[in-house]
Amino acid sequence: MGKRSREKQEKRMTEANQGSTEILSRRSRLEKIYLTIIQWGVYLTLLTPFIFIKDYFFPFVVPKTIFFRTVVDLIFIAYILLAVSNPKYRLKFNALTVSLTVFLGVIILTSLTGVNFMRSFWSTFERMTGILTFLHLYVFFIILSSVFKERKHWERILSVSILVGVLICIYTLTANDSISRGGGTLGNSSFLSAYLVFNIIFAIILLVLKSWAWRIFYGVSLIIFLSTLLFNPGGFTKGAVSALAAGIFIVGFGYLMFYLLSSKSRILKRLFFVLIILIILAGFGFSRLNFTKEKINTLWQSGSVQSRLLVWQTGWRGWQEKFFLGWGQENFNIPFAKYFNPALPLTFDVWYDRVHNVVLDTAVTSGVLGLLSYLSVFAVAIFKLLKISFKVIKRKNVFIPLGMITLLLVYFLQDIWVFDMVSSYLMFFLSLAFVNFLILSSNDNAEIQPSQEKKRISFSPFFGALLIIASLLAVYFGNIQPARASRYTVSAMAGSLENSLPLFQKAINLSPMSIFEVPEQFAKKMSSFVFDEKQNKEVLKNGFELAAEEVKKSIEKNPEDYRLYLLLGRYYNDFFYLTQDVKQLESAEKYLTKAIELSPKNQQTYWSLAQTKIYQGKIPEGVDLIKKTVDLEPRYGQAHWFLALAYGMNSQFDLASAQVKIAEKNGYNWKGNSNDLQKVIEIYQQLRDNQQLIELYPLAIKLDSKNARLYAGFAVANANLGKFADAKNLGTQAKSLSPDASFTSEISKFLDSLPK
């Protein structure tokens, strides 16, 4: 090769090397950009619990979920680009990743085989915990597990979470807004407590691990968290506090066990077994104390516990019907109606869309397959953490795996009484990603041969492009459109009759998830105008017809949803009141009869159908329907009250007065309501029981002191008992209060008829 040829070749090699260097440099810059976007995006997701916007339908739920899903979609795009450019950021499969993937797969499978996949996928505005949200949580886990591989990264993430928690606590303790009292930006003290449990454990772990300067921050944060948890202005959350207390005992005992067993002293090792015996004896002795027994009995008899027990029974029966695959995510409302317990109204709550027990919730929606896959996530995570704890050399570092074991157990225990929303789900998947980091870090520290390395997921550019397109579609259809629908719904609910009609229709047309709740709000809005004489009757009638059609469309997509049939049946009763068209009563009867088929033990349907029968003039049939509600649960005071009113309408006043007394005995406080009192007074007027009347009128006057007719009626009752002086005084007061000239004239005649 000649000199000139060598020079040309060297020049080409130099240019090629320069080009390669430029490409590598450009890739490196792009990777840094992607990593920066992901890092700050993750910090943003941790602000999710702090998001609260009043202008949304369910303002404590919708803005949070939309915010979280949108940020995850955006950082997922950056992650795809990063994973395509550099294989080291691709997902590494291990036991925990596989178990979580299987769990998500089972949720999707059981939703496909369930009763309503659309509801399973989208969920409702009230919850927003359908498959779409779970997919985002899973992506969140993948990004955290694949990108953040150093301890300093995780210390920053957990510190940001703690800081957000502190801000939420400060807001909670200082908020003057009644709707934020106790729950802060999470809206409910139970949801807030579930969220704080994670940050409390994070703070304890970092308090032990970090230097003294940082310990001030974590220590103060821990004090704020515990103060909010224990002295919450909205009430003490027993489930979360009890679970946390048990968790702190577990981590303390676990550390002590590690210290004693790792000691070289035989005496300390023997002391471990002595401590176990002492703890067992102390626990047994404490459980035998009268104080403990009284506290347990009080808690057991509380309304919250009794309602949980009834709903758990319903959940159990629903699970037994679809044991293997369940009813599908977000579909507990179907078995809840089917197996409704008529004793539930005694707890003052008749609507549940969750079992309020993580085991039964998972089982009833995803069957035994879903439950086993869910429990396997905890089993794998805890088993791996235990393995890590035995490898720890520095004693203080054992707090990391022990703390995370404690966190998983506390989270699971407190979920026995409540259910998850996006804030607690966010923290749970964040915790799983941190556990995954600990597992992978432990494996990386061991000597692993190339053949033993975990396989990474393949990531072709074409596949990456598809995922980016899916993410952009998710941003628009999965987040922007539901957010717009939520805001339109709020505006429609607060608007005038004329303005609300187009707003409701826009909300329904914007997103598929609107079909589950917006038609219900549309119908309720129209019903609220029925008794308003100022409304345009033609516009109102048109609104009624539009709302009815939307509810029917919702029923087509939810043919087993009892609540929709009940709503539409009641709605047609109101429609009849507006139009006096008997065809509306035929429609009411049709839908309420179907509702009874779907939920044969729910008292609400029988009352509504009884109203239909009364409108039709079939009062005896209405009485028989209400009798059934009394038979379903004889202890339910309101059922006896409605039966008393029905007897009154059927001129069976002796039976009506008997039911009034039974209603009061069973807790229905008709004496505390002016309208109810006047209805009872009408019953005793028909019975001519003046002695009862002179006892009831003072109660009614106390509640409605400006009502001239009450004074007049009181005067008549006194006159009938020969108390003419009292009758004259009361009649004079009635005359002075009445603005009605004809009524005043009647009172004057009454006064003139009294003996001088």
Residue, then its C-alpha position, 0 to 999 in steps of 0.5 A: m500500500g502506497k503512502r497516499s493510500r495509507e493517508k487516505q485510510e487513516k483519514r477515513m478512520t479518523e473521521a469515522n472515530q470522530g463520527s462515532t464519538e459525536i454519536l456517543s456524545r449525542r446519545s449521552r446528552l439525550e440519555k441525560i435529558y431522558l433521565t432528567i425528565i424521568q427523575w423530575g417526573v417521578y418527583l411530580t407524581l409524588l405530589t399526587p396526594f396534594i392535588f385537590i381542585k374543587d371544580y371537579f366532580f369528586p374533587f378529591v379523586v379525579p384531579k389526583t388520578i388525572f394528574f398521576r396518570t398524565v405525568v406517568d404517560l409523559i415520563f413513560i415516553a421518555y423512558i421508552l426512548l431511554a430504553v431503546s437507546n440503552p439496554k441497561y435501562r430495560l426491565k430486568f425480570n425477577a420474582l417480584t416483577v413476575s408476581l406483579t405482572v401476573f397479578l395485573g394479568v389476572i386483573i385484566l383476565t377476570s375483568l374480561t370474564g366479569v360482568n362489565f369490562m367497560r366499568s372494570f377498565w374505566s372505573t367511576f369518577e368516585r374511585m378511578t381505580g380501574i384497569l387503566t389506573f392499574l396499567h399506569l401504576y404498573v408502568f410507574f413500577i417498571i420505570l422506578s425499578s429500571v431507572f433508579k439503581e443507586r441508594k442516593h436516588w431512592e433516598r431522594i425519592l423517599s425524602v420528597s415523599i416525606l416532604v409532601g406528606v409534611l405539607i399535607c399534614i400542615y394543611t390538614l391541621t390548619a384547614n378551615d374548610s369543612i370539606s377538608r377537615g380531617g382528610g386534608t387534600l385526601g378528603n377522608s381521614s381513613f385515606l389520609s391515615a393510609y397514606l401517612v403510614f407509608n411516610i411514617i415508615f420511610a421517615i423511621i428508616l431514614l432517621v436511623l440511616k442518615s447523619w444527624a443533620w438529616r435526622i432533624f428533618y426526618g425526626v420533625s417529620l415523624i412527629i408531624f405525621l404521628s400528631t396528625l394520625l393520632f390527633n386528627p381533627g376529623g377523627f381517630t382512624k383505629g385501623a391504621v393506628s392499630a396496624l401501625a402500632a403492630g408494625i412498630f412492634i414488629v420492626g422493634f422486635g425484629y431488630l432485637m432478634f437480629y441483634l441477639l441472634s447475630s451476637k457471639s454471646r451465648i447468653l444473649k442468644r438464650l435471652f432471645f428465647v426468654l424474651i419470646i416467652l415473656i412477650i407471649l405471656a404478657g400478651f395473654g395477660f393483657s388480653r385477660l384484663n377487664f379494660t381490654k375486654e371492655k375496649i374490644n367489646t365497645l369496638w366490636q359493637s360500634g356501627s363501623v364494625q357492624s357495617r363492615l361485618l354485614v358487607w363482608q358477609t355480602g362479599w363472601r356470598g358474592w365470591q362463592e358464586k364466582f369463586f375462580l374468576g370473580w365479578g371483574q374489577e370495580n363490579f362489587n356493586i352487582p353482588f352487593a345488590k344481589y345479596f343485600n343484607p336488609a340489616l345494613p340500613l341499621t348502620f345508617d349506610v346502604w350503598y357500598d361499592r367496596v367490601h372494605n376488606v382487601v382479601l374479600d375485595t380482591a376475591v370477589t372481583s378477581g376470584v381465587l386466582g386474583l387473591l392468590s396472585y395478590l398475596s403472592v406479591f406480598a409473599v415474594a417481597i417479604f421472602k426476598l427482604l428476609k433473605i436480604s436481612f440475613k446478608v446485612i453486615k452493618r446492624k443499622n442497615v438491617f432497618i431497611p429490609l425490616g422496615m419495608i417488611t413492616l411497611l408491607l404488613v402494616y399496609f396489608l393489615q390496615d387494608i383489612w378495614v378500608f380500601d385503596m385509592v390512587s394516593s395509597y396505591l401510588m405509595f404501595f407501588l413506590s414501595l414495591a419498586f424500592v423493595n425491587f431495588l433492594i433485591l436487585s442491589s443484593n443480587d448485584n453485590a453477589e458474584i453472578q456469572p453471565s449465564q445467571e443474569k436475569k433476562r431483560i425485556s427486548f425493546s425494538p424501536f418499532f415496539g417503542a414507537l407503538l408504546i409512545i403512540a399508546s401513551l399519547l392516546a392515553v393522555y388525550f382519551g384517558n385523561i384530558q377527556p375524562a377531566r373535561a367531563s368531570r368539570y362539565t358535570v360539576s358545572a351542570m350540577a350547579g347550573s340553572l335548568e336551561n344551562s344544565l341540559p347541554l352541559f350534561q350532554k357534553a359531559i356524557n359524550l366526552s368520555p366512556m366513563s361518564i356513562f356510569e355516573v353522569p346520567e344519574q346526576f342528570a336525572k337527580k338534577m331534573s328531579s330537583f326542579v319538580f317542586d319548583e313552580k318558577q321553572n319553565k315546564e316545557v323545558l323541564k319536561n324536555g330535560f326529563e325526557l333527555a335524562a331518562e334516555e341517558v339513564k336507559k343508555s347507561i342501563e344498556k351498558n350496565p344491564e345488571d346494575y340495580r342502582l340504575y333501575l331504582l333510579l329510573g323507577r323513582y325518576y318516572n314517579d317524579f315525572f308523573y308528578l310533573t306531567q300527571d301522565v299515567k304512562q310514566l307510572e307504568s314505566a316506573e313500575k316496569y323498572l322498579t319491578k326489575a330492580i326488585e329482581l336484582s336486589p330482592k331484599n333492599q327496602q328502598t325499591y319496595w318503598s319506591l314501588a309503593q309510591t307508584k301504587i299510591y299514585q295509581g290509587k292502589i293504596p292497599e297494594g302500596v301498604d302490602l309492599i311496605k309491610k314486606t320491608v318491615d318483614l325484611e328487617p323488623r328493627y328498622g324504624q324507618a320501615h315502620w314509619f313508612l308503614a304508618l304513613a301508608y296506613g294513614m293514607n288507607s284510613q287505618f289510623d289505629l294501625a298507623s298510630a301503632q306503627v308510629k310508636i314502633a318506629e320511635k322505639n326502633g330509633y326513628n326520630w319523627k319528633g325531631n322533624s317538623n314535617d313528620l310531627q305534623k303527619v303524626i298530628e294528622i293521624y291523631q286528629q283522625l283518631r280524635d285523640n286530643q290527649q295525644l295532640i296536646e302533647l305533640y303540638p308543643l313539640a311541633i311549635k318548638l320546631d316551627s314557632k311561626n306556624a299559625r295553623l299549629y297554634a290553631g290546632f293546639a287551641v282546638a285540642n285544648a277546647n275539646l278537652g275543656k281547657f277553654a282559657d288555654a284554647k283562647n290564648l292559643g287561638t289569639q296567638a294563631k290569629s296574630l301570626s296568620p297572614d291569611a285573611s280567610f284563616t284569620s276569620e275562621i280563628s275569630k269564629f272559633l274564639d267567639s264559639l268558646p264559652k265566656 
